[in-house]
Amino acid sequence: MPMRTSDLVRLAAGVGLFVAACAPVHRSDPRTIAAGLTCGELASASQRPFSDDARRVSMTELRADDLPNYDRESDELRPDEKVGVRYVVAADAGSSQTWLERQIHCYRAAGPTGVRDPLLVTTASVMVQSGSGRYFVDVTSRDRETAREVLRAAGL
C-alpha cells in the first residue's frame, strides 16, 4: 500500500528531529557571531562606537608585558615595548560585549576616510573584553610598524 502524503511528512519530520538531536553542538564565540551580522540595520555604521573624549572613556598605552600571551623568553618584543592602546569604556544599559564588538566590526568595515583612529588600522588586532561594568577594547599589534601606526593614530 502506498504511503500517504501526511505519513511522508511525519516520517521526514521524525528523521529531521533525529538528525538534529544527534548532530554535534557547535557554539560560536561572540566575535564570530558579531562578524556575521549585517551592518546595514545600524543607524550609522560609519559612526565611531564610542568617543575618545567622553567622560566615561579612557585610553592608555599597552606594552608587550600587558599582553596575556607575552612570553619574555621567546618573544621578540621587549617587555616595555609599546604595542598599542587600551580603551576602557563604561557599559551603558542594554549594551553587551557582543553588541560593542558588532559596532566596532561595522565601523571598521565602513572605514570612514580622513579619520585618524586606532580602530581603523586594518592590520591591528582589536579585542573586546568585559568586566566590572566596563569594556576593555585593546587595539594592538605584535608587528612593530603596525603598533607605531596605532600609537600615531591615537596621538601618542
C-alpha positions as CSV (number, residue, x, y, z in Angstrom):
1,M,0.0,0.0,0.0
2,P,1.5,3.4,-1.0
3,M,2.3,5.9,1.8
4,R,0.1,9.0,2.1
5,T,1.5,12.5,2.0
6,S,0.8,13.0,5.6
7,D,2.8,9.9,6.5
8,L,5.7,11.1,4.4
9,V,5.6,14.5,6.2
10,R,5.6,12.8,9.6
11,L,8.4,10.5,8.6
12,A,10.5,13.4,7.2
13,A,9.9,15.4,10.4
14,G,10.9,12.5,12.6
15,V,14.1,11.9,10.6
16,G,14.9,15.6,10.8
17,L,14.5,15.7,14.6
18,F,16.6,12.6,14.9
19,V,19.4,14.0,12.8
20,A,19.2,17.4,14.7
21,A,19.4,15.6,18.1
22,C,22.4,13.6,17.1
23,A,24.3,16.4,15.4
24,P,27.2,17.8,17.4
25,V,26.6,21.1,19.0
26,H,28.9,23.9,17.8
27,R,28.9,27.1,19.9
28,S,30.3,30.1,18.1
29,D,32.2,32.7,20.1
30,P,30.7,36.2,20.2
31,R,33.2,37.6,17.8
32,T,32.2,35.1,15.1
33,I,28.5,35.9,15.7
34,A,29.2,39.6,15.6
35,A,31.2,39.3,12.4
36,G,28.3,37.5,10.7
37,L,25.7,40.2,11.5
38,T,24.8,42.7,8.9
39,C,25.7,46.3,9.4
40,G,23.0,47.8,7.2
41,E,20.5,47.9,10.0
42,L,22.6,50.2,12.2
43,A,21.8,53.9,12.2
44,S,25.3,54.8,11.0
45,A,27.9,52.1,10.7
46,S,30.5,54.7,9.9
47,Q,30.0,56.4,13.3
48,R,32.6,55.5,16.0
49,P,31.2,53.2,18.6
50,F,32.5,55.4,21.4
51,S,34.0,58.9,21.7
52,D,37.6,59.4,22.8
53,D,36.8,62.5,24.8
54,A,33.6,61.2,26.5
55,R,33.9,61.4,30.3
56,R,33.2,57.6,30.6
57,V,36.0,56.6,28.2
58,S,39.8,56.5,29.0
59,M,42.7,55.4,26.9
60,T,46.1,54.1,27.9
61,E,49.1,52.7,26.1
62,L,49.7,49.0,26.1
63,R,53.1,47.5,26.3
64,A,54.2,44.0,25.4
65,D,54.2,42.9,29.0
66,D,50.5,43.8,29.2
67,L,49.6,41.2,26.5
68,P,48.2,38.0,28.1
69,N,50.2,35.8,25.7
70,Y,53.5,37.7,26.1
71,D,56.5,35.3,26.7
72,R,59.7,37.0,27.9
73,E,61.8,34.0,26.9
74,S,60.6,33.5,23.3
75,D,59.0,36.8,22.2
76,E,61.0,39.2,20.0
77,L,59.4,42.2,21.7
78,R,60.9,43.8,24.7
79,P,58.6,43.9,27.8
80,D,58.4,47.7,27.8
81,E,57.9,48.0,24.0
82,K,54.6,49.8,23.1
83,V,52.2,47.5,21.2
84,G,49.0,49.6,21.1
85,V,46.3,51.2,23.2
86,R,43.5,50.1,25.5
87,Y,40.2,51.9,25.7
88,V,38.2,51.5,28.9
89,V,34.5,52.2,28.0
90,A,31.7,52.3,30.6
91,A,28.9,49.9,29.8
92,D,25.6,51.5,29.0
93,A,22.3,49.9,29.9
94,G,21.3,47.4,27.2
95,S,24.9,47.1,25.9
96,S,26.9,43.9,25.8
97,Q,30.3,42.7,24.7
98,T,28.8,41.2,21.6
99,W,26.9,44.4,20.8
100,L,30.2,46.5,21.1
101,E,32.1,44.0,19.1
102,R,29.5,44.3,16.4
103,Q,29.6,48.1,16.5
104,I,33.4,48.1,16.1
105,H,33.3,45.5,13.3
106,C,30.8,47.6,11.4
107,Y,32.8,50.8,12.0
108,R,36.0,49.1,10.8
109,A,34.2,47.7,7.7
110,A,32.7,51.1,6.8
111,G,36.3,52.5,7.0
112,P,35.5,56.2,7.2
113,T,38.1,58.2,5.3
114,G,40.1,61.1,6.6
115,V,39.8,59.9,10.2
116,R,42.8,59.2,12.3
117,D,41.7,56.4,14.6
118,P,43.5,53.4,16.0
119,L,40.4,51.3,15.4
120,L,40.8,51.9,11.7
121,V,44.3,50.5,11.4
122,T,43.3,47.5,9.3
123,T,46.3,45.3,10.3
124,A,45.9,45.8,14.0
125,S,44.2,43.3,16.2
126,V,41.0,44.5,18.1
127,M,39.8,42.6,21.1
128,V,36.9,43.4,23.4
129,Q,36.6,42.1,26.9
130,S,34.1,42.9,29.6
131,G,34.3,43.2,33.3
132,S,33.0,45.3,36.3
133,G,30.5,47.3,34.2
134,R,33.1,48.3,31.6
135,Y,34.5,47.1,28.3
136,F,38.2,46.9,27.6
137,V,38.9,47.5,23.9
138,D,42.5,46.6,23.0
139,V,43.9,47.7,19.7
140,T,47.3,46.1,19.4
141,S,49.9,44.5,17.1
142,R,53.0,42.4,17.7
143,D,54.3,43.9,14.5
144,R,56.4,47.0,15.4
145,E,55.4,49.2,12.4
146,T,51.7,48.4,12.9
147,A,52.0,49.2,16.6
148,R,53.6,52.5,15.7
149,E,50.7,53.2,13.3
150,V,48.2,52.5,16.1
151,L,50.0,54.8,18.5
152,R,50.3,57.6,15.9
153,A,46.5,57.3,15.2
154,A,45.9,57.6,18.9
155,G,48.0,60.7,19.0
156,L,50.7,59.1,21.2
